[in-house]
Amino acid sequence: MVLIALLAVLVFAGCGDDDSDSSGGSGGGSETTADSGQKCANVQAPEPKDDGQATKPKGKLDPAKTYAVTFETSCGDFTVTLDVKGAPNTSASFESLASSGFYDNTVFHRIVPGFVIQGGDPTGTGMGGPGYKTVDKPPSSATYTRGIVAMAKTAAEKPGTAGSQFYVVTAPDAGLPPEYAIVGEVTEGMDTVERIEALGTPSEQPSRPVVIEKATASAS
């Protein structure tokens, strides 16, 4: 799967079609990042899940409410506030996947320091998804700046196509074209995102597993 098709290839060597996650790691212990003093736990990668086992939601979210998804990870928590009005189909899918436990016990399989962290693949290979697609074409003015959460797609798919794989932008501006559905923005826990980013390598695979232990959707 061409995860983020790519302009980024010009900047980062090794941005490929089918990067696999790092499945190694040792149990116990933790690592402290120099900037924050916070720790990422040393964890084993979970067993891969079956591909394509999710049910596409039939309805959309209430645009009068604010929806968020909180990810509890081995590096801490972060919260994404969903863009229900700008991406109604994508946000409904994202919320549904989180509520159903689809993202629980999955990994960030791709980490590119200074660019993005990427997860949401049940198989952990960069090739998996929920078994369905949604489309929310972003506006031509869309930019992918620090904290923006967008959906990965193949180069062959039309703009705004999304499955379950998502990425959080860590660059001030990723310089991507307006082709990726923007599902929301990190509104809490960007320090956690930075700790995850710190485990990236030149191969774009994490130096050790970073696990999404649980994703919880909420509305207010």
N, C-alpha and C positions, 0 to 999 in steps of 0.2 A: 504494500500500500504506500503510495507516495504521501507521506504524512503531512508535509507542508511544502508545496511544490514550488520551483523555488528559485526565487530571488536569493534566498538564504544560502544556496549552494555557492554563490559567488563570494560569500563571506566566510562560511564555515566548511572546511573540508570534511567529507564523510557524511553530509546530509543525504541519506539515501532513501530507497524505496521501502526497505523491509528490515530496518534495524530491529534486533532482538533485545529483550531486556536482560539485565545482569541477574542471573538466578542464583549466584553464590551468596556467601555471607556466613557469618558465624553467630551463634546464639550468645545473648548476654552482652553486657557492656554498653558503652555509649561513646559518642564523640562530641567534643565541644568545639563550636565555631569561635574563631578568634574575635569576631566583631560583636557578637551578642551575648556570649557566655551561656547560651542555651544549648541543648544537646539533642542529637539525633540518636535514637536507640539502634544498637546493632541487632538486626532481626533477620530471620530466615525469610526468603521469598515464599509466598503462599503457593499452593498447588494451582496450576492454571485451571480456569473455569472453561466450560463449554462455550463455544461461539454461538451467537445468534439465538439466544434463549429468552429474549425480552419481548414483551407485547407492546406494540405501538399505542400510545394513548389516543383515545378517540376525541377528547375535548381539549380545550385550551384553558389556561389559567385566568383567573379574574384580574383584569387590568387595574382594578381599583385597589388591589392588595399588593403588598411588597413580599416577594418570595426570596428566600435565601437557602443555600445549601452549605452546610458546614462539613468540612473534611477533617476527620481525625486521622493524623498520619504518624508514622514513626519518628517524624521530626517536629511534631506539634500540630496545632490546628490552624486552619484558615477558613474564612467564610466568603462565599461568592454570592453577591446580590444579583438576581437575575433581571435581564432586560426583557420584561414581559411584553411591553409595547413594541419594542424594536425587533424582537425575534420571538413572536408568539408560538410558533411551532417548535422551535429549538428549545425554548425555555420550558415548555410543557413536557417535552421528552426528557430533558435534563432532570427536571423535578421528579418525573415518574421513575426514571432509572435510579435516582438516589433513594426514593421512598421504597422501592422494591428490593433494595440491597444489592443491586447490580454492581455498584462500585466497591462494595465491601470486600476486603481481602484481595485487592488488586494492587498493581504496582505502577510507579512512574517509570515507564520503560525507556524513555528518551529524555535526557537532560543535556541541554546545550548552554553552557555558561555564557551569559551576556546575550541570550536570545530567548529561549523558552524552556519550561519544564512540561512534559507531556505524559498523560496517563489516560485511563478510561478504557483500556483494552482488556477484556476478560481473560484473554489467552496470554497476555504479557509479552507478545511477540511483535506488536505493532501492526498485526494483520487482522485483528479481530474487531467485532462490533456487535450491535444488539440484534442484528437480523432484519433491520428496517432502516429507512432513511427519512429525514425531514429536510425541508428547504425553507430558508429565510434569506433571500438575497440581501447582502448589506448595501447601504447606500454608497455611491461613488466617493463620498467624502470620508468613508470609514478609515480610521487609522488604528494601528495595533501598538499601543503604548504600554508602559509599565503597569501591570496589574490587570490589564484586559484579559478576559477569558474567552477564547474562541474555539471553534470546532475544526478538527482536521478533516481533510478530504483528499481524494485522489485527484491527479491533474486532469483526468478525463471527465470528472463530475462537474456539473454546472455550479456557478458561484452560489454559495450559501447552503450547499448540501452538507448534511451532518449525520453522523451515526452516534457513537458513544465516546469516541476519542476526543479529548479536549486538551488545550494547552493554555498555560498562563504565561503571558509575556513578561520577561524580566529585563529586557532592554528598554532604554528610554523611548526608543521607537524601533520596532522590528523591521520597518521598511517593507512590509508585505503589501501586495496589491489588495484591493477591496474584494476579495473572493471568498473569505472565510466567515461563516456566520458567527456573530458576536453574541454569546449567550449571557454575558454579564461582566462583572468586575469584582476583583478582590477588595472587600471593604473592611476586613479584619484579618490580621495574621500575615501581612506581607513579609514579616520577619521569618515566618515559617517557610514561605516560598523561597526566600533567600538561603535558608539553611539547606533546603532541598537542592537548590541550584549549585551550592558549594560542593555537592557530591558528583557534579558532572565531570566528564572526561573528554579528551579530544575525539574519542570514538563515538561520542554522543550517548553512550551507555553509562548508567550510574556506576560509581566505583564500588557500591554495595547496594543491596535492595532498599528501596524507599517504599513503604507499604501504606496504602490507604486502608486503615483498619475499619473505618465506618464513615459513611456519608449520611447526613441527616437533613431532610428538607423541612422548612418551616415557613409559615405565612403570618403576616400581621396586617 
